[in-house]
C-alpha cells in the first residue's frame, strides 16, 4: 500500500491528511489537527503533533508515506502590479497573481511617475509584476515603467509579462541596474486572450523562497522533497482537476481572515457573446474583509442586524457549542453571499445606436454544475449546504449558479490536500475526484474513506441537489 501524507500549515491550525493510493485512486484514511507553531519558532512542532494524531486515528506509523506541504502561515506574497490599461493588462496581471496565492497590495495603470515610485518604495512588495501591451503593440510606456521600477532598487524579484517585442530592452534595463528579472510569456498577448499560467509558475517559485525564509517556517523545506504550495494555489489546482473530472465548478473557502472563491467555467453560451472584457476559465478572488473570526466585526457590520454585540460575545475561532456555532454560521452566510457576489459577473443594460442591449462584466457562473464548500466555517458547522444553496439563484442582475447546481461539502479538506498531491499525481487526483462524486451522489462509500460526518453523530449531507423540474430536493 502506498501512503501519501499532506500537511496544510494554516495561520492558526495545522491539518494532516493521509491517503492510500490503490488502483489509481487516492482514498482518504485519516486526519489530524494541531495548533500551528510559528510563534514557537518551528512549524514542525505543530506538524508533528498533527501527524501523530492522524497516525493514531488510522493506525499508521509516524513516518509513513511521502509528504506534501501547502501553507498560508507566513501570509501571502505582497505583490505590486503595473500594467498599461485597467481593463486589460492590469486586470490580467491581477488574475495571475491571485491565482498563485499572492496578495496584490499596489496597482498602477499607464505611465508611472515619481509619485508612483515613492508609493512603490513605501509599499515594499515581495515581488513585482510588470506587464503592458499586446505583442507587437504599444512599447514606450512599458519601457519607461521598467526604468522607474528598476531605479527603485528594491532587490526583489521582478516578473516581466508584457509585449514580447521589447523584452530585450527590459532585460538590459534591469541588468544595468543590477536588479533581478524573470521574463515570461505576455499575460495579454492579443485582444481577448489571457495567458496567466507562466506567471503563476514563477510566483509559486518565489513563494517557496519566501515561506521558507519567514520566521518559524525554516523547517518546512525539510519536511518534503516537493515544492511547498501556497494553500490558495493548491485549492485552485484542485478546483481545476475537479472541473476536468465532473464539470464546471465553484469552490467557496470561508476562513477566519478571508473568504476565497475559486471558479472553473467558460460560462453559458447565452451570455458569452455579451462579455465586454475576457475572463479566464479559471479564476480566484480573495476577499480580505470577509473572515468569520479575524474580520468578524466587519462582516457583522454588513449584515441586516449590524454589529450585534450580544451575538459577538459568543464568537470563537473554533466553536465548541451551539451558541458559538450559530455566530459562525451567521457570519459565514454573509461572507458567502458577499464573496460570491463580488466574484460573479453582472448584467447591465446599455444603449447603443441600434437600441438597448445587455452586456456582461465579470465572471459568468450560470453554467456551474457543482458548488463546493470547504474551510472550517462551511464544513465543521452544520448548515453549510443551506448557506451555499442561497447563492444558487441563476442568471439575473448577477450571473450566479443555477438552482439546479449540486452542493458538495468538503468535510475532509480534500481540495487543499489533493491540490497539493497533484504536483506529482495529477491523473490520480482527477480520477479520485470523479470516484468521490460518484460515491456520495450514489450514497455509497469508497474503500478506506471515513464517510460523511466523521466529526458528528448526526451529520448533514455531503451533497444536496435541487431538482426544479421534479419540484423536490434529494439528499444523500
C-alpha positions as CSV (number, residue, x, y, z in Angstrom):
1,X,0.0,0.0,0.0
2,X,1.3,3.4,-1.0
3,X,0.6,6.1,1.6
4,X,0.7,9.9,1.0
5,X,0.6,12.4,3.8
6,X,-0.4,16.1,3.2
7,X,0.1,19.0,5.6
8,X,-1.7,22.3,5.5
9,X,0.2,24.8,7.6
10,X,-2.5,27.4,8.3
11,X,-2.2,30.6,10.2
12,X,-3.8,29.0,13.3
13,X,-4.4,25.3,12.7
14,X,-2.1,22.7,11.0
15,X,-4.0,19.8,9.3
16,X,-2.6,16.4,8.4
17,X,-4.4,14.1,6.0
18,X,-3.4,10.6,4.9
19,X,-4.4,8.9,1.7
20,X,-3.7,5.4,0.4
21,X,-3.1,5.0,-3.3
22,X,-4.7,1.9,-4.7
23,X,-5.7,1.1,-8.3
24,X,-5.2,4.7,-9.4
25,X,-7.4,6.2,-6.7
26,X,-6.5,8.2,-3.6
27,X,-8.6,7.0,-0.6
28,X,-8.8,9.3,2.4
29,X,-7.9,7.2,5.5
30,X,-7.2,9.6,8.3
31,X,-6.9,13.2,9.6
32,X,-5.2,15.1,12.5
33,X,-5.1,18.7,13.8
34,X,-2.8,20.7,15.9
35,X,-2.2,24.4,16.6
36,X,0.3,25.9,14.1
37,X,3.6,26.6,15.9
38,X,5.1,29.6,14.1
39,X,5.3,31.5,17.4
40,X,7.3,28.7,18.9
41,X,10.0,29.2,16.2
42,X,9.4,26.0,14.3
43,X,6.3,24.8,12.4
44,X,7.5,21.2,12.7
45,X,6.2,21.2,16.3
46,X,2.6,21.6,15.2
47,X,3.1,19.5,12.1
48,X,4.5,16.6,14.1
49,X,1.5,16.8,16.5
50,X,-1.0,16.8,13.7
51,X,0.7,13.8,12.1
52,X,0.8,12.0,15.4
53,X,-3.0,12.5,15.9
54,X,-3.6,11.4,12.3
55,X,-1.4,8.3,12.7
56,X,-3.1,7.3,15.9
57,X,-6.6,7.6,14.3
58,X,-5.7,5.5,11.2
59,X,-3.1,3.2,12.8
60,X,-0.2,4.3,10.7
61,X,3.5,4.7,11.6
62,X,4.6,8.3,12.1
63,X,7.0,8.1,9.2
64,X,4.5,6.6,6.8
65,X,4.5,7.7,3.2
66,X,5.5,10.6,1.0
67,X,4.9,14.1,2.5
68,X,3.4,17.0,0.6
69,X,3.0,20.5,2.1
70,X,1.0,23.7,1.5
71,X,1.0,26.7,3.7
72,X,-0.5,30.1,4.3
73,X,1.0,30.6,7.7
74,X,3.6,33.2,6.6
75,X,1.0,35.2,4.8
76,X,0.7,35.7,1.1
77,X,3.3,37.3,-1.1
78,X,2.8,41.1,-1.2
79,X,2.8,41.9,-4.9
80,X,2.6,45.1,-6.9
81,X,1.2,45.0,-10.4
82,X,1.9,47.6,-13.1
83,X,0.0,47.5,-16.4
84,X,-0.9,49.6,-19.4
85,X,-4.7,49.7,-19.1
86,X,-7.0,48.8,-16.2
87,X,-9.4,46.6,-18.2
88,X,-6.7,44.6,-20.0
89,X,-3.1,44.1,-18.8
90,X,-3.5,45.3,-15.2
91,X,-6.6,43.0,-14.7
92,X,-4.9,40.1,-16.4
93,X,-1.9,40.5,-14.2
94,X,-4.1,40.6,-11.1
95,X,-5.7,37.4,-12.2
96,X,-2.3,35.7,-12.5
97,X,-1.3,37.0,-9.1
98,X,-4.4,35.9,-7.2
99,X,-4.4,32.5,-8.8
100,X,-0.9,31.9,-7.4
101,X,-1.6,32.9,-3.9
102,X,-0.2,36.4,-4.0
103,X,-1.8,39.4,-2.4
104,X,-1.9,42.5,-4.7
105,X,-1.1,45.5,-2.5
106,X,-0.5,48.1,-5.2
107,X,-1.6,48.6,-8.8
108,X,-0.6,51.2,-11.3
109,X,-2.2,51.8,-14.7
110,X,-0.5,53.6,-17.6
111,X,2.8,55.6,-17.3
112,X,4.3,55.7,-13.9
113,X,5.7,58.9,-12.4
114,X,7.8,59.9,-9.4
115,X,4.8,59.6,-7.0
116,X,4.3,56.1,-8.1
117,X,7.9,55.4,-7.5
118,X,7.6,56.7,-3.9
119,X,4.5,54.6,-3.4
120,X,6.3,51.5,-4.6
121,X,9.2,52.1,-2.3
122,X,6.8,52.6,0.6
123,X,4.8,49.5,-0.3
124,X,8.0,47.4,-0.4
125,X,6.4,44.4,-2.1
126,X,7.9,40.8,-2.1
127,X,7.5,40.6,-5.8
128,X,6.7,43.0,-8.7
129,X,4.8,42.1,-11.9
130,X,5.3,44.4,-14.9
131,X,3.0,44.0,-17.9
132,X,1.8,46.2,-20.7
133,X,0.8,46.0,-24.4
134,X,-0.2,43.1,-26.6
135,X,2.6,41.6,-28.6
136,X,3.6,44.0,-31.4
137,X,1.6,46.7,-29.6
138,X,2.5,49.8,-27.6
139,X,6.1,49.8,-26.4
140,X,7.1,53.2,-24.9
141,X,5.1,53.1,-21.7
142,X,6.2,49.7,-20.5
143,X,9.8,50.5,-21.2
144,X,9.6,53.7,-19.2
145,X,7.8,51.9,-16.4
146,X,10.7,49.4,-16.4
147,X,13.2,52.2,-15.9
148,X,11.2,53.6,-13.0
149,X,10.8,50.2,-11.3
150,X,14.5,49.3,-11.8
151,X,15.5,52.7,-10.3
152,X,13.7,51.8,-7.1
153,X,16.4,49.2,-6.5
154,X,14.3,47.1,-4.1
155,X,16.2,43.9,-4.8
156,X,13.0,41.8,-5.0
157,X,12.1,39.6,-7.9
158,X,10.5,41.3,-10.9
159,X,8.5,39.4,-13.5
160,X,8.1,40.9,-16.9
161,X,5.0,39.6,-18.7
162,X,4.3,42.3,-21.3
163,X,4.9,43.0,-25.0
164,X,7.4,40.4,-26.2
165,X,8.9,42.8,-28.7
166,X,10.6,44.9,-26.0
167,X,11.8,42.0,-23.9
168,X,15.5,42.6,-24.7
169,X,15.2,46.3,-23.8
170,X,13.6,45.4,-20.5
171,X,16.3,42.9,-19.7
172,X,19.1,45.4,-20.5
173,X,17.4,48.0,-18.1
174,X,17.4,45.6,-15.2
175,X,20.8,44.2,-15.9
176,X,22.3,47.7,-15.9
177,X,20.5,48.4,-12.6
178,X,21.7,45.1,-11.1
179,X,18.2,44.1,-10.3
180,X,16.7,40.6,-10.6
181,X,14.3,40.0,-13.5
182,X,12.4,37.0,-14.9
183,X,10.7,37.2,-18.3
184,X,7.7,35.0,-19.2
185,X,5.2,35.0,-22.0
186,X,2.9,38.0,-22.3
187,X,0.0,37.7,-19.9
188,X,-2.2,39.5,-22.5
189,X,-0.6,38.6,-25.9
190,X,-3.6,39.6,-28.0
191,X,-7.0,41.2,-27.7
192,X,-9.4,38.9,-25.7
193,X,-6.6,36.4,-25.0
194,X,-5.4,35.7,-21.4
195,X,-2.3,33.7,-20.6
196,X,-1.7,33.5,-16.9
197,X,-0.1,30.1,-16.3
198,X,3.6,31.1,-16.9
199,X,3.3,34.0,-14.4
200,X,1.7,31.7,-11.8
201,X,4.5,29.2,-12.1
202,X,7.1,31.9,-11.4
203,X,5.1,33.2,-8.4
204,X,5.0,29.7,-7.0
205,X,8.8,29.5,-7.1
206,X,9.1,32.9,-5.4
207,X,6.6,31.7,-2.8
208,X,8.8,28.8,-1.9
209,X,11.7,31.1,-1.2
210,X,9.5,33.5,0.8
211,X,7.8,31.0,3.0
212,X,11.0,29.0,3.9
213,X,12.7,32.3,4.9
214,X,9.8,33.5,7.1
215,X,10.3,33.3,11.0
216,X,9.5,29.9,12.3
217,X,9.0,28.4,8.8
218,X,12.5,27.2,8.1
219,X,11.6,23.7,8.9
220,X,9.1,23.4,6.1
221,X,11.7,22.6,3.4
222,X,13.0,19.7,5.5
223,X,9.5,18.1,5.7
224,X,9.1,17.4,2.0
225,X,11.1,16.8,-1.2
226,X,8.5,18.6,-3.2
227,X,7.7,22.3,-3.7
228,X,5.7,24.0,-1.0
229,X,2.5,25.3,-2.5
230,X,0.5,28.3,-1.2
231,X,-2.7,27.0,0.2
232,X,-4.9,29.0,-2.2
233,X,-2.8,27.8,-5.2
234,X,-3.4,24.2,-4.0
235,X,-7.1,24.7,-3.8
236,X,-7.2,26.4,-7.2
237,X,-5.3,23.5,-8.8
238,X,-7.7,21.0,-7.2
239,X,-10.7,23.0,-8.5
240,X,-9.3,22.8,-12.0
241,X,-8.9,19.0,-11.7
242,X,-12.3,18.6,-10.1
243,X,-13.9,20.5,-13.0
244,X,-12.0,18.4,-15.5
245,X,-13.4,15.3,-13.8
246,X,-17.1,16.2,-13.2
247,X,-17.9,19.6,-14.8
248,X,-17.8,23.3,-14.2
249,X,-17.4,24.2,-10.5
250,X,-17.2,27.0,-8.0
251,X,-15.4,26.3,-4.7
252,X,-16.0,28.6,-1.7
253,X,-13.5,28.6,1.2
254,X,-14.6,30.6,4.2
255,X,-11.8,31.1,6.7
256,X,-11.1,33.2,9.8
257,X,-9.5,36.0,7.9
258,X,-10.6,35.8,4.3
259,X,-13.2,34.2,2.0
260,X,-11.7,32.8,-1.2
261,X,-13.8,32.0,-4.2
262,X,-12.4,29.7,-7.0
263,X,-14.3,29.0,-10.2
264,X,-13.6,27.0,-13.3
265,X,-16.1,27.6,-16.1
266,X,-16.4,29.2,-19.5
267,X,-19.9,30.4,-18.7
268,X,-23.0,29.7,-20.7
269,X,-23.4,30.3,-24.5
270,X,-26.3,32.6,-23.8
271,X,-24.1,35.2,-22.1
272,X,-20.6,34.6,-23.7
273,X,-21.2,36.8,-26.7
274,X,-22.2,39.7,-24.4
275,X,-19.0,39.7,-22.3
276,X,-17.2,43.1,-22.7
277,X,-13.8,42.0,-21.2
278,X,-12.4,38.5,-21.4
279,X,-12.4,36.4,-18.2
280,X,-10.0,33.4,-17.6
281,X,-11.6,30.0,-17.4
282,X,-10.0,29.6,-14.0
283,X,-10.5,32.5,-11.6
284,X,-9.8,33.1,-7.9
285,X,-10.8,36.1,-5.8
286,X,-9.7,36.8,-2.2
287,X,-12.0,38.9,0.0
288,X,-9.7,40.1,2.7
289,X,-12.5,41.8,4.7
290,X,-14.7,38.6,4.9
291,X,-13.2,36.4,7.6
292,X,-15.5,34.9,10.3
293,X,-13.0,35.4,13.1
294,X,-10.3,38.0,12.5
295,X,-12.7,40.1,10.5
296,X,-15.9,39.1,12.3
297,X,-16.9,42.7,13.2
298,X,-16.5,43.9,9.6
299,X,-18.7,41.0,8.4
300,X,-21.2,41.6,11.2
301,X,-21.5,45.3,10.2
302,X,-22.6,44.2,6.7
303,X,-25.5,42.1,8.0
304,X,-29.0,43.4,8.4
305,X,-28.5,43.1,12.2
306,X,-25.3,45.1,12.2
307,X,-22.7,44.6,15.0
308,X,-24.8,42.6,17.3
309,X,-22.7,42.8,20.5
310,X,-24.7,40.2,22.3
311,X,-24.1,37.7,19.5
312,X,-20.5,38.6,19.0
313,X,-19.8,37.8,22.7
314,X,-20.0,34.1,21.6
315,X,-17.5,34.5,18.8
316,X,-14.9,31.7,18.8
317,X,-12.1,30.7,16.5
318,X,-13.2,27.0,17.0
319,X,-16.8,26.9,18.1
320,X,-17.5,24.4,20.9
321,X,-21.2,24.7,21.5
322,X,-24.4,25.7,19.6
323,X,-24.3,29.3,20.6
324,X,-20.8,29.8,19.2
325,X,-21.6,27.7,16.1
326,X,-24.7,29.9,15.5
327,X,-22.5,33.0,15.4
328,X,-20.1,31.4,12.9
329,X,-23.0,30.3,10.8
330,X,-24.5,33.8,10.8
331,X,-21.2,35.3,9.7
332,X,-20.4,32.6,7.1
333,X,-23.8,33.2,5.4
334,X,-23.0,36.9,5.0
335,X,-19.4,36.1,3.9
336,X,-20.5,33.6,1.2
337,X,-23.2,35.9,-0.2
338,X,-20.9,38.9,-0.4
339,X,-17.9,37.0,-1.6
340,X,-19.6,35.1,-4.4
341,X,-21.5,38.3,-5.3
342,X,-18.2,40.1,-5.8
343,X,-16.8,37.1,-7.8
344,X,-19.7,36.8,-10.1
345,X,-20.4,38.8,-13.2
346,X,-23.1,41.4,-13.6
347,X,-25.6,42.0,-16.4
348,X,-26.1,45.7,-17.3
349,X,-28.3,47.3,-19.9
350,X,-26.7,49.9,-22.2
351,X,-28.0,52.0,-25.1
352,X,-26.3,51.7,-28.5
353,X,-27.0,53.2,-31.9
354,X,-29.2,50.2,-32.6
355,X,-31.1,50.3,-29.3
356,X,-30.9,48.9,-25.8
357,X,-28.8,45.8,-25.2
358,X,-27.4,43.8,-22.4
359,X,-23.7,43.4,-21.6
360,X,-21.8,41.2,-19.2
361,X,-19.0,42.4,-16.9
362,X,-17.1,39.8,-14.9
363,X,-17.3,36.0,-14.4
364,X,-20.4,34.1,-15.7
365,X,-21.2,31.4,-13.1
366,X,-24.6,30.4,-14.6
367,X,-23.2,27.2,-16.2
368,X,-21.6,25.9,-13.0
369,X,-22.8,22.3,-12.1
370,X,-21.1,22.0,-8.7
371,X,-20.9,24.4,-5.8
372,X,-18.4,23.2,-3.2
373,X,-17.9,24.4,0.3
374,X,-14.6,24.0,2.0
375,X,-12.9,25.5,5.1
376,X,-14.0,25.1,8.7
377,X,-16.9,27.5,8.7
378,X,-18.7,25.6,6.0
379,X,-17.6,22.1,6.7
380,X,-17.5,21.8,10.6
381,X,-20.5,23.9,11.4
382,X,-24.0,22.4,10.4
383,X,-25.8,24.4,7.8
384,X,-23.0,24.8,5.2
385,X,-25.1,23.4,2.4
386,X,-28.1,25.7,3.2
387,X,-25.8,28.7,3.1
388,X,-24.4,27.7,-0.3
389,X,-27.9,27.0,-1.7
390,X,-28.9,30.6,-1.1
391,X,-26.4,31.9,-3.7
392,X,-27.8,29.4,-6.4
393,X,-30.4,31.8,-7.9
394,X,-29.3,31.6,-11.6
395,X,-28.9,34.4,-14.1
396,X,-30.4,37.7,-13.1
397,X,-28.7,41.0,-12.3
398,X,-25.8,38.8,-11.4
399,X,-24.7,35.6,-13.2
400,X,-24.9,33.1,-10.3
401,X,-25.0,29.3,-10.3
402,X,-28.5,27.9,-11.2
403,X,-30.8,26.4,-8.6
404,X,-30.1,23.0,-10.2
405,X,-26.5,23.1,-9.2
406,X,-25.4,20.4,-6.8
407,X,-24.0,21.4,-3.4
408,X,-21.0,19.4,-2.1
409,X,-19.4,19.8,1.4
410,X,-15.7,19.0,1.5
411,X,-15.7,17.7,5.1
412,X,-12.2,16.1,4.8
413,X,-10.5,19.2,3.2
414,X,-9.8,17.2,0.1
415,X,-9.4,20.3,-2.1
416,X,-6.4,21.6,-0.1
417,X,-4.8,18.2,0.3
418,X,-5.4,16.8,-3.2
419,X,-4.4,20.0,-4.8
420,X,-1.0,19.7,-3.1
421,X,-0.6,16.0,-4.1
422,X,-1.5,16.9,-7.7
423,X,2.1,18.2,-8.1
424,X,3.0,14.6,-8.7
425,X,-0.3,12.7,-9.0
426,X,-2.4,14.8,-11.3
427,X,-4.3,12.0,-13.1
428,X,-4.9,10.1,-9.8
429,X,-6.3,13.3,-8.2
430,X,-8.6,13.8,-11.2
431,X,-9.8,10.2,-11.1
432,X,-10.2,10.4,-7.3
433,X,-12.5,13.4,-7.5
434,X,-14.7,11.6,-10.1
435,X,-14.9,8.5,-7.8
436,X,-15.7,10.6,-4.7
437,X,-18.5,12.4,-6.5
438,X,-19.9,9.1,-7.8
439,X,-19.8,7.7,-4.3
440,X,-21.5,10.5,-2.5
441,X,-24.2,11.1,-5.2
442,X,-24.9,7.3,-5.2
443,X,-24.9,7.3,-1.3
444,X,-22.1,4.7,-1.3
445,X,-18.7,4.7,0.5
446,X,-15.3,4.4,-1.0
447,X,-12.9,1.8,0.5
448,X,-10.9,3.3,3.3
449,X,-12.9,6.6,3.4
450,X,-14.3,7.7,6.7
451,X,-17.5,8.7,5.0
452,X,-19.7,11.7,5.6
453,X,-19.9,13.4,9.0
454,X,-16.9,11.8,10.7
455,X,-16.9,14.6,13.3
456,X,-20.6,14.4,14.3
457,X,-23.2,11.8,15.3
458,X,-25.9,13.2,13.1
459,X,-24.1,14.7,10.1
460,X,-25.8,16.9,7.5
461,X,-25.4,15.5,3.9
462,X,-22.2,15.9,2.0
463,X,-24.2,16.6,-1.2
464,X,-27.6,18.1,-1.9
465,X,-29.3,18.9,-5.1
466,X,-32.5,20.8,-6.0
467,X,-34.2,19.2,-9.0
468,X,-36.5,22.0,-10.1
469,X,-38.2,20.0,-12.9
470,X,-39.4,17.5,-10.3
471,X,-40.1,20.0,-7.6
472,X,-38.2,18.2,-4.9
473,X,-34.8,18.2,-3.1
474,X,-32.9,15.0,-2.7
475,X,-30.1,14.4,-0.3
476,X,-27.5,11.7,0.3
